[in-house]
Amino acid sequence: MTMGSPRPNRAPLALRLVAVLGVVLLVLPLVGLVVRAPWRDMVDTIRTPEVTDALRVSLISSTGALLVCLFFGVPLAYVLARVEFPGRALVRSLVLVPMVLPPVVGGVALLLAFGPRGVLGDELDALGITLPFTTAATVVAASYVALPFLVLALEAGFASVDQRHEEVAATLGGSPWYVFRTVTLPIVRPALISGATLAWARALGEFGATITFAGSIAGVTQTMPLAVYQVLPVSPDAALTLSIVLLVISTTIIVSLRARWLTPLRDRLTT
Amino acid sequence: MRTRNLAVALLAVFVASGVAACGSDNNTSDAGTSSPTTLTVLGASSLTDAFPDTGDAFTQKHPDINFQFSFAGSSELVAQVDSGSPADVLALAGTSSLDALKANTSKPVIFAHNRLAIIVPTGNPADVHGIEDLANPDVKVALAGPDVPAGYYAAEAFKNAGIKVDPVSEEVDVKSVVTRVSVGGADAGVVYVTDAMAAESGVEEVPIPAKFNVVATYPAVVINDSDHADAAQEFVDFLTSDEAQQILNDYGFTSP
């Protein structure tokens, strides 16, 4: 059975037409962005502090958020997929709430939990930690909105693992932790990568929770989306340059990983 | 396989530029011999362009004091301070916004005045030539929200001109009004003359005559809970000095 030749096309015409329309609607804003971007001065604009500061803050914020999401998300997804406990459905719904909560509301909620007057305000203060207006706060805000994406993808991954592989490894003498590391994790790698990518992309693009919880301070909490927002009324060129940079990064990551997903396992093993 | 290498290469560029920017960051607080103080200043969004320069001028006189500026609509800033965000100085675009503040502060110091102006997208597509044109129902007007100083000043100006204006959009701060007009989402907007000056492109200014215009009064206060109240008070006092006033005037503010 080859993967090369396309099957005879039985897709209804109406579906194909609407799909094309959908693509046009999605691509048109990107075309607008690319056409209006200040390409001639772009290299100079990228070197200005407005842009480099935003790049740096976004890098720290999104990478930090990804690490936090992996640290909490992998165990959380595993437990939700494998461990039967009362209220599991409720916990699953609660974990997904940040996904549907408007980001600004998420930011307010973070303030009410971790802000100086929040539920944990006194405890954090005793540890000498004040989160708003710090880069750490951008990591917290981005992690909060991105975590559900990782958990969602990974839970599905863990749930679909054929547990017989794990049972075999266990009968051969592997401890649960050893089995998890060497058998389960490699099997869920595609789900892990796609979930981590989504989470990272979500963290990179976060705006509402970040600006509400962390504030918008150039060089400290002003991530790329915040910088676009703050700079647009004054310097549209810098804003458009940042937008193009974001667009290029996002597209590259998505495209490269998409190619990886489409390659069948057999081909990967022989390459 | 090649796309993946390209992706890795681009990601490496991203990381490298981030690391390079890290190295050139001049905000690090571990430089300098005395323990440097960083003042967190919350400023109204119309101060976005001028305030960092006043901060630089102040740091030149007091090298151990650095600044972190955060700009947003005045009502948003009040909400931030009241919900506990750590700020040392609060500078708003209107004294009535200050009244809404529950936190304890020092006595307000008025450090600047501003006036309103109308902005239109480049080319003036709706042919707006005066404040009366904003009452025309065919002209799409963007304003700052009624709880934002630029919003309530605009309402006052409309009252002075005897017109009623129905905005198509009420923005969270005055800079968002500039954005709205410059990207063509509205035919006109009411902002400060300083914002019209600061916009590099995309908008043109239509002046509002003095008989209708409103004087915006900018107060600055020190938050009493601040850990750096003394340095904060020095900065607030500095704002009324000749040097700071010159900087503010350069951006279009007038002296109180």
Interface residues (C-beta under 8 A of the other chain):
Chain A: I46 T52 D53 L55 R56 L59 I60 L111 L112 G115 P116 R117 G118 G121 T130 P132 F133 I211 G215 S216 I217 A218 G219 V220 T221 Q230 L232 P233 V234 S235 P236 D237 V248 I249 T252 I253 V255 S256 L257 A259 R260 T271
Chain B: M1 T3 R4 L6 A7 V8 L10 L11 F14 V15 S17 G18 A20 A21 C22 S24 D25 N27 T40 T48 D49 Q68 F69 S70 F71 A72 Q80 S83 G84 S85 P86 A87 K175 S176 V178 T179 S182 V183 D195 A198 A199 E200 S201 G202
